Amino acid sequence: MENLQNLPIDIQTSKLLDWLVDRRHCSLKWQSAVMSIREKINAAMQDMPENEEIKELLSGSYIHYFHCLRIVDILRGTEASSKNIFGRYSSQRMKDWQEIVSLYEADNVYLAEVASLLSRTVSYEGPALRKQVAKAQQLQQELSRRETECQSSAADLRERFYAGCKQYGIMGENVARELQALVKDLPTTLVEVGRDTAKLEEQIQLYTAFTNFLCDWDEPVLPMLTFAQKRGNPTFYEWRTGKAPAVIERPVMEEAPPDTVTEETIDWGDLGCGTGTEGTQDMITVEDGGVDWGISLEPGSEGTDAGVIDWGESETPIEIEILDMGTDCPEGVARGEDALSILETPQTRSQYIDELMELEVFLTQRQSEMGEEGNVVAMCQFQLAPSIIQGQTCQRIQEMLAEVRHLLERLTNLRMQHLFMIQASPRYVERVSEVLRQKLKQADILVLKRATLAEKRQEALEEQATLEPRIDLLAQRTHQLHKLIEADISKRYNNRPVNLMGVNV
């Protein structure tokens, strides 16, 4: 018997209510009784004395039986003056709360209610609050990660903007105007290239002699390089006519407007990342898809006035005078394209580069051939060659090749390609400016987005700060209720120890 008295009673909290009903401690109809008791509690709460402990009991918590017992104890002190000679209280407040306690104790309704309250708190309310806190913490981590990404992406975009500006050789304060300013220095650079072309005299003579010796070539060899080697970088007019112009009227480039970032996001792709050949189509493309000269070559075309040339019915022969290009200008005046240098004009520049590459290939092949030892056939073949061919050494060929490659690299590097594009197409300047400005705009958007994410993260942090005290308070009250229920059940079994299992908030 003594061992049975010390044997603990273990009850799973989730099954506590069923355990109480099965052992006839509570009735199955306890819920209907609780509903009437809750109505009386709500009415009694309307008239309460000014007491800090009562306010704390009634604030933000579910009023159960043990709260009512404590309220009655407090009212014994506050309502002592209403006690009559028979020991009864005439105060309506005391009567109301004593009636509530009596209704709770009938059929142990209070025990069923607090068991249900404890089970609901442990199974639902506690986990729900912890889930909200975990969600707020996860949201903070996610928002913090996205903030970092926005900051990193914004920094990357700004770095790409300044890298692009550095690639073009500008500061980035006013992209369009700075790009156009670069072109102002282009003629000086090309004059230096043309001046250095004079150093290619030996290479040109060697290639010319070699070609004439092997092929008996009648056509001019490297005509553009030969012309530039003698005259540097003259105007296209001088190349075309053979005479230096008396007056040069260079075309004037309109100054670009200040940088303005538009609202529309325009993605032109990665300009400046290729070899410089991409994007050149825009220089020759008309918005409507082609150039309409307004002339129809079809014999039956309609709209004679619109474009068909009417030659008339006269049988008198028409004398057509063929004029050389540029003769619409006064003689000796270089205007428009004629005023540009041969290295500024696309077709002559392309010919110049092609001839440089041709010379490079020749010298490379010649270097390879001269590097082969014991080539008796080659030695015999060049016995009758001119002295300029026989007098060359492998070392000298290598030096001449380096000069040609250096000159070629100065004209074909990425910066020079951009400068030529800028000079040839104002639209190219607009496109490059827009692409660079969009990087800055996107960086600013990401900075604003980061600020918004920071505000949301702060809201999640404040929500977490609000929920954590509620969890602590809920855990404290659940622990108190847990001990009170264990003590109440223990009294019913001669103070045997009672353990409610699974109470964790």
Disulfide bonds with the S-S distance in Angstrom:
none
